[in-house]
């Protein structure tokens, strides 16, 4: 099933929804054809196309400069600010928040090369993804990476009022390539990128800008300021169980 979806440039994480939509729209088309008029069966096609459009997964290629951090998702830049990040960094972090509408590609990608050193799933509310409180109150999945230069980078998938299913298939100790797919949030959401505030990163985007996952540069790091990760990253531990991450 996944190999077929890949060939069709569709997200491998959407197999269940795509199959359900195909069956439901097929039954609706049959009912309209039989009970109304043969031409009425075409009314079942637009809903199916909308579901297929949502789960599209185009190939992407971004710059391969280790000083650049790419966008982990498609969408609109909603906030760029310094916040506390007590769980993975244990310090201040620069956060870039991205709002994904239902029309955006929803596949999440690794913003840089790195080894998975932190996974944490948090139950929460389902506020609209554009609500500023969604970042701290909504259900979310954190993915922390340690880059080859020992910089910590974290991506946070946040649910919304419609998006209520987070998929994160990354595993502890797994090495992700820059731009590699690792999950998605289904049907509208928010994705956040965190880097240490003292690691020399500066924003390469501005508020309101549209970005593309795996292609758009979100942050640039000044050369010569790489800071080793703290010793606790040498022995990474999952913060959430496998069951919680599902």
C-alpha positions as CSV (number, residue, x, y, z in Angstrom):
1,X,0.0,0.0,0.0
2,X,2.7,2.4,1.0
3,X,4.7,1.8,-2.2
4,X,1.6,2.6,-4.3
5,X,1.1,5.8,-2.4
6,X,4.7,6.8,-2.9
7,X,4.5,6.3,-6.6
8,X,1.4,8.4,-6.7
9,X,3.1,11.2,-4.7
10,X,0.7,10.8,-1.8
11,X,1.5,10.7,1.9
12,X,2.1,7.2,3.1
13,X,0.5,8.2,6.4
14,X,-2.9,8.8,4.8
15,X,-3.6,5.2,3.6
16,X,-6.5,4.6,5.9
17,X,-8.2,7.9,5.1
18,X,-7.7,7.6,1.4
19,X,-9.1,4.1,1.4
20,X,-12.1,5.2,3.4
21,X,-12.7,8.2,1.1
22,X,-12.5,5.9,-1.9
23,X,-15.1,3.5,-0.5
24,X,-17.4,6.1,0.8
25,X,-17.4,8.2,-2.5
26,X,-17.7,5.0,-4.5
27,X,-20.8,4.0,-2.6
28,X,-22.2,7.5,-2.9
29,X,-21.6,7.5,-6.6
30,X,-23.4,4.2,-7.0
31,X,-26.4,5.4,-4.9
32,X,-26.7,8.6,-6.9
33,X,-26.4,6.7,-10.2
34,X,-29.0,4.2,-9.2
35,X,-31.5,6.3,-7.3
36,X,-31.2,9.8,-8.9
37,X,-29.6,10.0,-12.3
38,X,-26.5,8.6,-13.9
39,X,-25.0,12.1,-14.3
40,X,-25.6,12.7,-10.5
41,X,-22.9,10.2,-9.7
42,X,-20.3,12.8,-10.6
43,X,-21.2,14.7,-7.5
44,X,-19.3,12.1,-5.5
45,X,-16.0,13.0,-7.2
46,X,-15.2,16.4,-5.7
47,X,-15.1,15.2,-2.1
48,X,-12.7,12.4,-3.1
49,X,-10.4,14.8,-5.0
50,X,-10.3,17.0,-1.9
51,X,-9.1,14.2,0.3
52,X,-6.5,13.2,-2.3
53,X,-5.4,16.8,-2.6
54,X,-4.9,17.0,1.2
55,X,-2.7,13.9,1.3
56,X,-0.4,15.0,-1.6
57,X,3.3,14.6,-0.9
58,X,5.4,16.3,-3.6
59,X,9.2,15.7,-3.8
60,X,11.2,18.6,-2.3
61,X,14.9,19.6,-2.4
62,X,16.4,22.4,-0.4
63,X,19.9,23.8,0.1
64,X,22.4,21.4,1.8
65,X,24.3,24.0,3.8
66,X,24.7,22.8,7.5
67,X,24.4,26.4,8.7
68,X,20.8,26.6,7.3
69,X,17.7,25.2,9.0
70,X,14.8,24.4,6.6
71,X,11.1,24.6,7.3
72,X,9.6,21.4,8.7
73,X,6.2,22.2,7.2
74,X,4.3,24.1,4.6
75,X,2.2,27.1,5.8
76,X,2.3,30.7,7.0
77,X,4.8,32.1,9.5
78,X,2.7,33.3,12.5
79,X,5.3,34.0,15.2
80,X,9.0,34.4,15.7
81,X,9.9,34.8,19.4
82,X,12.1,33.8,22.3
83,X,10.5,31.4,24.7
84,X,11.4,29.1,27.5
85,X,12.0,25.5,26.5
86,X,12.5,23.5,29.7
87,X,12.2,19.9,28.4
88,X,14.8,19.4,25.7
89,X,16.9,22.5,25.8
90,X,16.4,23.5,29.4
91,X,17.0,27.0,28.4
92,X,15.7,29.9,26.2
93,X,14.9,29.0,22.6
94,X,14.1,30.8,19.4
95,X,10.7,29.6,18.2
96,X,9.2,29.9,14.7
97,X,5.5,29.0,14.5
98,X,3.9,27.9,11.2
99,X,0.2,27.7,10.7
100,X,-1.0,25.1,8.2
101,X,-4.4,25.5,6.6
102,X,-6.3,22.5,5.3
103,X,-5.1,23.4,1.8
104,X,-1.4,23.1,2.7
105,X,0.8,20.0,2.3
106,X,0.7,18.5,5.8
107,X,3.7,16.2,5.7
108,X,6.4,17.1,8.3
109,X,10.1,16.9,7.4
110,X,13.3,17.1,9.4
111,X,14.6,20.7,9.2
112,X,18.2,19.5,9.3
113,X,20.3,16.4,9.6
114,X,20.3,15.0,13.1
115,X,19.9,12.1,15.5
116,X,16.6,11.7,17.3
117,X,17.3,12.4,21.0
118,X,14.0,13.5,22.3
119,X,10.4,12.3,21.8
120,X,7.5,13.6,23.9
121,X,3.7,13.3,23.4
122,X,1.5,15.6,25.4
123,X,-2.3,15.3,25.7
124,X,-4.1,18.6,25.6
125,X,-6.9,20.7,24.2
126,X,-7.9,21.2,20.5
127,X,-8.0,25.0,20.2
128,X,-7.9,26.4,16.6
129,X,-4.3,26.2,15.4
130,X,-4.2,30.0,14.7
131,X,-4.9,30.7,18.4
132,X,-1.7,31.8,20.2
133,X,-2.6,29.6,23.2
134,X,-2.6,26.5,20.9
135,X,1.2,26.3,21.2
136,X,1.0,25.6,25.0
137,X,-2.4,24.1,25.5
138,X,-3.1,21.8,22.6
139,X,-2.2,18.2,22.1
140,X,1.3,18.0,20.7
141,X,4.3,15.8,19.7
142,X,7.9,17.0,20.2
143,X,10.8,15.7,18.2
144,X,14.3,16.7,19.3
145,X,17.3,16.3,17.1
146,X,21.1,16.6,17.8
147,X,22.9,17.7,14.7
148,X,26.4,16.5,13.6
149,X,27.8,19.8,15.1
150,X,26.0,18.9,18.4
151,X,23.3,21.6,18.2
152,X,19.9,20.7,19.5
153,X,16.9,21.4,17.2
154,X,13.3,20.6,18.0
155,X,10.1,20.3,15.9
156,X,6.7,20.4,17.6
157,X,3.6,19.1,15.9
158,X,0.5,20.8,17.4
159,X,-3.1,19.7,16.8
160,X,-6.0,22.1,16.0
161,X,-9.7,22.2,16.2
162,X,-10.0,20.0,13.1
163,X,-6.6,18.3,13.1
164,X,-6.8,15.7,15.8
165,X,-4.3,13.1,14.7
166,X,-0.6,13.4,14.9
167,X,1.7,10.9,13.1
168,X,5.3,10.8,14.2
169,X,7.2,7.7,13.0
170,X,10.6,8.8,14.1
171,X,12.3,6.5,16.6
172,X,14.9,7.2,19.4
173,X,18.4,7.1,18.0
174,X,17.2,7.2,14.4
175,X,19.3,9.5,12.1
176,X,17.2,11.7,9.9
177,X,18.5,13.4,6.8
178,X,17.8,17.0,6.0
179,X,14.3,17.2,4.5
180,X,13.4,13.6,5.3
181,X,9.7,12.9,6.0
182,X,8.9,11.6,9.5
183,X,5.2,12.3,10.0
184,X,2.2,14.6,9.5
185,X,-0.7,16.3,11.2
186,X,-4.1,15.5,9.6
187,X,-6.5,18.2,8.5
188,X,-5.2,21.6,9.6
189,X,-2.6,22.3,12.3
190,X,0.5,24.1,13.6
191,X,4.1,23.2,13.4
192,X,6.9,24.9,15.5
193,X,10.6,24.9,15.1
194,X,12.9,25.5,18.1
195,X,16.6,26.2,18.3
196,X,18.7,27.4,21.3
197,X,18.6,31.2,21.6
198,X,22.3,31.4,22.2
199,X,23.4,29.2,19.3
200,X,23.8,32.1,16.8
201,X,20.7,31.6,14.7
202,X,18.8,34.4,13.0
203,X,15.4,34.3,11.2
204,X,15.5,34.1,7.4
205,X,11.7,34.6,7.1
206,X,9.2,37.2,8.3
207,X,5.7,37.2,9.7
208,X,3.0,36.3,7.2
209,X,5.5,34.7,4.8
210,X,4.4,31.5,3.1
211,X,7.0,28.7,3.5
212,X,7.4,25.2,2.0
213,X,8.6,22.2,4.0
214,X,12.0,20.9,3.1
215,X,12.7,23.9,0.8
216,X,12.3,27.3,2.5
217,X,15.2,28.4,4.8
218,X,13.8,29.4,8.2
219,X,17.0,30.1,10.1
220,X,20.6,30.9,9.4
221,X,23.4,30.2,11.8
222,X,26.4,32.4,11.9
223,X,29.6,30.6,11.1
224,X,31.9,29.7,14.0
225,X,29.3,29.7,16.8
226,X,28.4,26.0,17.0
227,X,27.9,25.0,20.6
228,X,28.2,21.4,21.8
229,X,25.0,19.8,23.1
230,X,24.9,19.1,26.8
231,X,26.1,15.7,28.1
232,X,22.5,14.4,28.5
233,X,22.2,14.1,24.7
234,X,24.9,11.5,24.6
235,X,22.5,9.0,26.1
236,X,19.1,10.0,24.7
237,X,16.0,8.9,26.5
238,X,12.4,8.9,25.2
239,X,10.2,11.1,27.3
240,X,7.0,9.4,26.1
241,X,6.3,5.7,25.7
242,X,5.7,4.2,22.3
243,X,2.1,3.8,23.1
244,X,1.7,7.5,23.9
245,X,3.5,8.4,20.6
246,X,1.1,6.4,18.4
